[in-house]
Amino acid sequence: MPIKVQSNLPAIKVLESENIFVMPNEVALKQDIRPLKILILNLMPTKIATETQLLRLLGNSPLQVDIELLQMATHTSKNTSPHHLTTFYKTFDQVKHDYFDGLIITGAPVEQIPFEEVDYWDELCEIMAWSNTNVYSTFHICWGAQAGLYYHYGIRKYQFDKKLSGIYTHKVLKPNHPLMRGFDDTFKIPHSRYTGVREEEIRSHLGLEILAISDEAGPSVISNRTGRQVFITGHAEYDRDTLANEYFRDISRGLEIEVPKNYFPDDDASLTPPMVWRSNATLLYTNWLNYFVYQATPYDLSTLNKYGKSVFQDCL
């Protein structure tokens, strides 16, 4: 999928070196088609790396995707330069009157903080409420999935005894579901978190389906019945070295942290981890774009409200 972005976004050089089709705005304007409008709310501290990871996965089908990057106005990023943010990112006030085919809400390293104590929680609640009327389908990742399940359905997160970090095997529970089409019976994706949600609480909501689950990592792919909300508790978008970078960072901070599970060969952190989840990640994002965005969204996005709102509630 040609992804339409600003021509000087740092991710472009990396993606072009991988033969990912990136289309500058000036070229896209010459095509007489309506691109899919995808908004990415990037809550990760390593914003440039996350941009590259997500754009790589969104750039793998023959349609054109118009990408907008969103940051929190109520939070000051410590790891990304103000110049990058002001050049490439918008705030919610700048997009709240627009409509989007899809929204991606990333993870964030705040899972050990109660939701209501996260400094941008109120703003995030406003965005999640807005997504029900101005976005066709929203794709939540890791902490973003936990936040979405809590806000929309009141499902709590629970603290683990130790960090869940590694590459975990997941079993497909509903192989005929459009999001799972083309998947093998089992597949692998990375997880990196201190908290999780419980299977029984998800199953207590008739509006939710667990599509894939891991014996060790728990429910991993969850969707509401309309497909307008998808929740991924892991990080399918991660690069080969992302877990390694997080592990070495935690070690340098003096944290008692275990080697990521099923990641380094023979658990030797000096060896290069094998990449065993990229095809699964590509399929997951392609299925979402195809079945829950492209084939379902109205041509005129201003008519989104006629297509049935997802269930939501006020901030708890």
C-alpha positions in Angstrom: 0.0 0.0 0.0 1.5 3.4 -0.9 1.6 5.4 2.3 1.2 9.1 1.9 3.4 11.1 4.3 5.3 14.3 4.5 8.3 14.0 2.2 10.9 14.8 4.9 9.6 12.3 7.6 12.7 10.4 8.9 11.0 7.1 8.5 11.0 7.5 4.7 14.6 6.6 4.1 14.4 3.5 6.2 11.2 2.3 4.5 12.5 3.0 1.0 15.6 1.0 1.7 13.3 -1.9 2.5 11.3 -1.4 -0.8 8.3 -0.1 1.1 6.2 2.1 -1.3 6.2 5.6 0.2 4.4 8.3 -1.7 5.1 12.0 -1.0 2.1 14.3 -0.8 2.9 16.0 -4.1 2.7 12.7 -6.0 -0.4 11.5 -4.2 -2.3 14.6 -5.1 -2.1 13.6 -8.8 -4.0 10.3 -8.2 -7.7 10.6 -8.7 -8.7 8.3 -5.8 -9.8 8.7 -2.2 -7.0 7.5 0.0 -7.8 5.8 3.3 -7.3 8.3 6.1 -5.4 6.7 9.0 -4.6 8.6 12.2 -1.8 7.3 14.5 -1.9 8.5 18.1 1.7 7.8 19.0 2.2 7.5 22.8 5.5 5.6 22.6 8.6 7.5 23.9 10.6 6.3 20.9 8.3 8.0 18.4 10.5 7.9 15.3 11.1 4.2 15.7 7.4 3.6 16.3 6.5 5.6 13.2 8.8 3.5 11.1 7.4 0.2 12.5 3.8 1.1 11.9 4.3 2.7 8.5 6.1 -0.5 7.4 3.1 -2.6 8.2 0.6 -0.2 6.7 2.5 -0.1 3.4 1.7 -3.5 2.2 -1.4 -3.4 -0.1 -2.3 -1.7 -3.4 -4.3 1.1 -1.9 -3.2 4.6 -0.9 -3.1 5.5 2.8 -3.0 9.1 4.0 -1.2 9.1 7.4 -1.7 11.7 10.1 0.4 11.6 13.3 -1.2 12.7 16.5 0.5 13.7 19.8 -0.9 14.6 23.2 -1.2 18.3 23.9 -1.3 17.6 27.7 2.0 15.7 27.7 5.6 16.8 27.1 7.7 14.2 25.3 11.2 13.8 26.8 12.6 11.5 24.1 11.5 13.2 20.9 12.7 16.7 19.8 10.1 19.5 19.8 11.1 20.2 16.2 10.1 16.7 15.1 6.8 16.9 16.9 5.8 20.4 15.6 6.9 19.4 12.1 5.1 16.1 11.7 2.5 15.9 14.5 -0.9 17.5 15.1 -2.8 17.9 18.3 -6.4 16.7 18.9 -7.8 20.2 18.6 -6.4 20.2 15.0 -8.2 17.0 14.0 -11.3 16.7 16.1 -13.5 18.1 13.4 -12.2 15.6 10.8 -13.3 12.0 10.0 -10.9 9.1 9.6 -11.2 5.6 8.2 -8.9 4.2 10.9 -7.2 5.2 14.1 -4.2 3.4 15.7 -3.6 4.1 19.5 -0.1 2.8 20.4 1.2 1.5 23.7 2.9 3.6 26.3 5.3 2.8 29.2 2.8 3.8 31.8 1.1 0.5 32.5 2.1 0.4 36.2 0.4 3.8 36.8 -3.4 3.8 37.5 -5.2 5.0 34.4 -6.6 8.1 36.0 -3.2 9.2 37.2 -1.6 9.2 33.7 -1.1 12.9 33.0 -2.9 12.8 29.6 -5.8 10.4 30.6 -8.5 13.0 30.3 -7.4 13.9 26.8 -7.1 10.2 25.9 -10.7 9.7 27.1 -11.8 12.5 24.9 -10.1 11.0 21.9 -11.6 7.5 22.6 -15.1 9.0 22.9 -14.5 11.0 19.7 -13.4 7.8 17.9 -16.9 6.4 18.2 -18.3 9.0 15.9 -15.4 10.2 13.8 -13.4 7.0 13.1 -14.7 3.8 11.5 -12.3 1.3 13.1 -9.8 1.8 15.9 -6.7 -0.5 16.4 -5.4 -0.4 20.0 -1.9 -1.7 20.9 -0.6 -3.0 24.3 -1.3 -0.3 27.0 -3.5 1.4 24.4 -5.5 -1.8 24.3 -5.7 -2.0 28.1 -6.8 1.7 28.2 -9.4 1.1 25.5 -10.8 -2.0 27.2 -11.0 -0.1 30.5 -12.6 3.1 29.0 -15.1 1.4 26.7 -15.9 -1.7 28.8 -14.7 -1.2 32.3 -12.2 -4.1 32.0 -9.4 -3.7 34.6 -5.7 -4.3 34.2 -3.8 -6.4 36.7 -0.2 -6.1 37.9 2.1 -9.1 37.2 4.7 -10.3 39.6 7.4 -9.7 37.0 7.6 -8.2 33.6 6.2 -10.2 30.7 8.8 -9.8 28.0 9.5 -12.1 25.1 8.1 -13.8 22.0 5.0 -15.9 22.8 3.0 -18.4 20.9 -0.7 -17.7 20.4 -3.5 -20.0 19.4 -6.1 -18.8 16.9 -9.6 -19.4 18.4 -11.7 -18.1 15.6 -10.0 -18.9 12.3 -13.0 -17.8 10.2 -13.0 -14.3 11.7 -11.8 -11.8 9.0 -9.0 -10.5 11.2 -7.6 -14.0 11.5 -7.9 -15.0 7.9 -4.7 -16.5 6.5 -3.2 -17.2 9.9 -1.7 -20.5 10.8 -3.2 -22.3 13.8 -0.5 -20.8 16.0 1.6 -17.7 15.5 4.2 -15.6 17.5 4.3 -11.9 18.5 6.3 -10.0 21.1 5.0 -8.8 24.4 6.6 -6.3 26.8 4.5 -5.2 29.8 4.0 -5.4 33.5 0.2 -5.7 33.4 -2.5 -7.6 31.7 -6.3 -8.2 31.3 -8.1 -11.4 32.3 -9.8 -13.7 30.0 -13.0 -14.2 32.1 -13.6 -10.4 32.3 -13.4 -10.1 28.5 -15.7 -13.0 28.0 -18.2 -11.5 30.4 -18.9 -8.8 27.7 -21.2 -10.1 25.0 -19.9 -7.3 22.7 -16.3 -8.6 22.7 -14.6 -11.7 21.1 -11.2 -13.2 21.9 -9.8 -14.2 18.6 -6.4 -15.4 19.7 -4.9 -16.3 23.1 -1.5 -17.4 24.6 -1.1 -19.8 27.5 1.6 -17.4 28.9 0.6 -14.0 27.7 -3.2 -14.3 27.9 -5.8 -12.9 25.5 -3.8 -11.3 22.6 -6.3 -10.4 19.8 -9.7 -9.1 20.8 -12.4 -7.4 18.8 -15.8 -6.0 19.4 -18.6 -7.6 17.4 -18.8 -4.8 14.9 -15.0 -4.8 14.1 -14.9 -1.1 14.9 -12.6 -1.7 17.9 -9.6 -4.1 17.8 -7.4 -4.7 20.8 -3.9 -6.2 20.5 -2.2 -6.8 23.9 1.2 -7.4 22.4 3.5 -5.5 20.0 3.3 -7.2 16.6 4.9 -4.0 15.1 8.2 -4.4 17.0 11.5 -4.6 15.2 14.0 -7.4 15.6 16.0 -5.5 18.2 13.2 -3.6 20.1 13.0 -6.1 23.0 16.8 -6.2 23.2 17.0 -2.4 23.4 14.3 -2.4 26.2 16.2 -5.2 28.0 19.6 -3.4 27.9 17.9 -0.2 29.0 16.3 -1.9 32.0 19.6 -3.5 32.9 21.4 -0.1 32.7 18.8 1.3 35.1 19.6 -1.4 37.6 16.3 -3.2 37.4 16.1 -6.9 38.2 14.9 -8.0 34.8 14.9 -11.5 33.2 16.1 -12.1 29.7 13.2 -11.8 27.3 11.6 -15.3 26.8 12.0 -17.2 23.6 14.0 -14.3 22.1 17.8 -14.5 22.2 19.3 -17.8 20.9 20.0 -19.9 24.0 19.1 -16.9 26.1 22.5 -15.4 25.2 22.0 -11.6 25.0 25.1 -11.2 22.8 23.4 -13.1 20.0 21.1 -11.7 17.3 17.4 -12.6 17.9 15.7 -14.3 15.0 12.8 -12.5 13.4 9.9 -14.9 13.6 6.8 -12.6 13.8 7.0 -10.2 10.9 4.8 -12.1 8.5 2.2 -12.5 11.2 2.3 -8.8 11.9 2.0 -7.9 8.3 -1.1 -10.2 7.9 -2.7 -8.8 11.0 -2.4 -5.2 9.8 -3.3 -6.0 6.2 -6.5 -7.9 7.4 -7.5 -4.9 9.6 -7.0 -2.5 6.7 -8.8 -4.7 4.2 -11.8 -6.1 6.1 -12.4 -3.5 8.8 -11.3 -0.3 7.1 -11.3 -0.4 3.2 -14.3 -2.8 2.7 -16.4 -1.4 5.5 -15.9 2.4 5.7 -18.2 4.7 3.8 -16.8 6.7 0.9 -18.1 9.9 2.4 -16.6 9.9 5.9 -19.0 12.5 7.2 -21.7 9.8 7.1 -19.8 7.6 9.7 -22.5 8.2 12.3 -25.0 6.3 10.2 -22.9 3.1 10.5 -23.5 2.3 14.2 -21.6 3.6 17.1 -19.5 1.3 19.2 -20.4 1.0 22.9 -18.6 3.5 25.1 -18.9 5.0 28.5 -17.6 8.1 30.4 -14.2 7.9 32.0 -14.3 5.8 35.1 
